[in-house]
Amino acid sequence: MSYSKPMRVNYKRLLTTWIISLIITSVITAVITILITKDKDAEATEVDAIFYTPKVQETEPSISPIPTESPIEDLIVEEPAMTELGEYTITAYCPCETCCGIWAKNRPNGIVYGAAGIELQEGYSVAAPGLPFGTILYIEGLDEYVVEDRPVSWVAEKYDDKIVDIYFLSHDDALEFGLQHRTVYLKGEIQDD
């Protein structure tokens, strides 16, 4: 009668192999899940952004223990209300000495700063009396602008503070814009200085 010796099991090696297999399987599963979720989220966001219409809730809301958020909620931004300020005289100015007088001299590094201490930008910055710096204005037929400068006091008085002076980089562009009369709207609420 032949007797065979029981086979010795190397538990350490078996456990190591099992742990490595488990880790590899977990990593592969996680990667696949991320890729699938990412593709679905991208498709959902793209489709929702194009076809989103608010849903009317017909029944009482159900109480959910976990709040759910739609990716489209992050894309919806309420437009601030606009308040009509009335008809203003709209003019244009540039950084030259003709437009800015003594303030055109000694600009640090050639940078043009407005009275708010912020670098002025063409198509964005305006000078307006009586409105706090940072106030967003919409000028009918033009665009949105931000108050970052002040006109000289005699100009503000001449137009009863109903003037907005748009900043341009070149004197020729400012001259070409000329003087116009347009309705000005306050976008949002007046900010405190």
C-alpha positions in Angstrom: 0.0 0.0 0.0 1.3 3.3 -1.0 0.8 6.2 1.2 0.9 9.7 -0.2 1.9 12.6 1.8 -0.6 15.4 2.2 0.2 18.4 0.1 1.3 21.4 2.0 -0.5 24.5 1.3 1.5 27.7 1.3 -1.2 29.9 2.9 1.0 33.1 2.7 1.4 32.7 -1.1 -2.3 31.9 -1.5 -3.4 34.9 0.5 -1.0 37.2 -1.4 -2.3 35.9 -4.8 -5.9 36.3 -3.6 -5.3 39.9 -2.4 -3.5 40.9 -5.7 -6.4 39.4 -7.7 -8.9 41.3 -5.6 -7.0 44.6 -6.0 -6.7 44.2 -9.8 -10.4 43.4 -10.1 -11.4 46.4 -8.0 -9.2 48.8 -10.0 -10.5 47.5 -13.3 -14.1 47.7 -12.1 -13.6 51.3 -10.8 -12.0 52.4 -14.0 -14.8 51.0 -16.1 -17.4 52.5 -13.8 -15.8 55.9 -14.0 -15.6 55.8 -17.8 -19.2 54.7 -18.1 -20.4 57.4 -15.7 -18.3 60.1 -17.3 -19.8 59.2 -20.8 -23.4 59.2 -19.4 -22.8 62.5 -17.5 -21.4 64.2 -20.6 -24.3 63.0 -22.8 -26.9 64.0 -20.2 -25.4 67.4 -19.7 -25.2 68.1 -23.4 -28.7 66.9 -24.0 -30.1 68.7 -21.0 -28.4 71.9 -21.9 -30.0 71.8 -25.4 -33.5 70.5 -24.5 -34.0 71.5 -20.9 -37.4 72.6 -19.9 -38.4 72.9 -16.3 -40.7 70.1 -15.1 -44.0 71.0 -13.6 -44.6 68.9 -10.5 -48.2 67.6 -10.5 -48.1 65.5 -7.4 -46.8 66.2 -3.9 -43.0 66.0 -3.7 -41.6 62.8 -2.3 -39.2 63.1 0.5 -35.9 61.7 -0.5 -33.2 60.9 2.1 -30.5 61.9 -0.4 -30.9 65.2 -2.2 -30.4 64.8 -5.9 -28.9 67.5 -8.1 -29.1 67.8 -11.8 -26.0 68.9 -13.7 -28.2 71.5 -15.5 -28.8 73.3 -12.2 -25.2 74.5 -12.2 -25.7 75.9 -15.7 -28.8 78.0 -15.0 -27.9 81.4 -13.8 -30.7 83.9 -13.1 -30.3 87.1 -15.0 -30.3 90.1 -12.6 -33.3 92.4 -13.0 -32.7 95.6 -14.9 -34.0 99.0 -13.8 -34.4 101.8 -16.3 -32.4 104.9 -15.3 -33.6 107.0 -18.1 -32.1 108.6 -21.2 -28.4 109.5 -20.8 -25.9 111.3 -23.0 -23.4 108.7 -24.1 -19.9 109.9 -25.0 -16.5 108.4 -25.5 -13.0 109.1 -24.3 -9.5 107.6 -24.6 -6.3 107.8 -22.5 -4.9 110.8 -24.4 -4.2 114.3 -22.9 -7.0 115.8 -25.0 -9.5 113.5 -23.3 -8.0 113.1 -19.8 -6.0 116.3 -19.3 -3.4 116.1 -16.6 -4.4 112.6 -15.7 -2.9 111.4 -19.0 0.6 112.2 -17.6 2.7 110.0 -15.4 0.9 106.7 -15.8 2.7 103.9 -14.0 4.1 101.5 -16.7 1.8 103.2 -19.2 -1.3 101.5 -17.6 -4.5 103.5 -17.6 -6.2 103.4 -14.3 -9.7 104.8 -13.6 -10.8 106.7 -10.5 -11.6 103.3 -9.0 -7.9 102.3 -9.1 -8.7 99.6 -11.7 -7.0 99.3 -15.1 -9.5 100.5 -17.7 -10.6 98.1 -20.5 -12.0 99.1 -23.9 -15.6 97.9 -24.4 -16.0 97.3 -20.6 -15.1 100.4 -18.6 -17.1 103.6 -18.3 -17.0 106.8 -16.4 -20.3 107.8 -14.8 -21.1 110.3 -12.0 -23.3 109.4 -9.1 -23.0 105.6 -9.4 -20.8 103.5 -7.2 -17.8 101.8 -8.8 -18.6 98.3 -9.9 -22.1 99.2 -11.0 -23.1 97.3 -14.1 -25.0 99.3 -16.7 -26.7 98.2 -19.9 -26.7 100.9 -22.6 -29.6 100.3 -25.0 -28.3 99.1 -28.4 -24.8 98.8 -27.2 -23.6 96.5 -24.4 -23.0 96.0 -20.7 -20.4 98.2 -19.1 -18.9 98.6 -15.6 -18.5 102.0 -13.8 -14.8 102.2 -13.1 -14.1 105.9 -13.7 -15.5 109.4 -13.2 -15.9 112.2 -15.6 -14.6 115.6 -14.5 -17.1 117.5 -12.4 -17.9 120.3 -15.0 -18.9 117.6 -17.5 -21.1 115.8 -15.0 -22.7 119.1 -14.1 -23.2 120.1 -17.7 -25.3 116.9 -18.3 -27.0 116.9 -14.8 -25.1 113.7 -13.9 -27.0 111.9 -16.8 -23.8 111.1 -18.8 -21.9 107.8 -19.4 -18.5 108.1 -20.9 -17.3 104.9 -22.6 -13.5 104.1 -22.6 -11.8 103.5 -25.9 -8.1 102.8 -26.5 -7.8 105.3 -29.4 -8.8 108.9 -29.8 -10.0 108.2 -33.4 -12.4 105.5 -32.2 -13.7 107.8 -29.4 -14.3 110.6 -32.0 -16.0 108.2 -34.3 -18.4 107.1 -31.5 -19.2 110.7 -30.9 -22.2 111.8 -28.8 -25.3 109.8 -28.6 -28.5 109.7 -26.5 -29.6 106.3 -25.3 -31.6 104.7 -22.5 -29.4 103.3 -19.7 -30.4 100.5 -17.4 -29.0 99.4 -14.1 -28.3 95.7 -14.1 -28.8 94.1 -10.8 -28.7 96.3 -7.7 -26.4 99.2 -6.9 -23.3 98.0 -5.1 -21.9 99.7 -2.0 -18.5 101.5 -2.5 
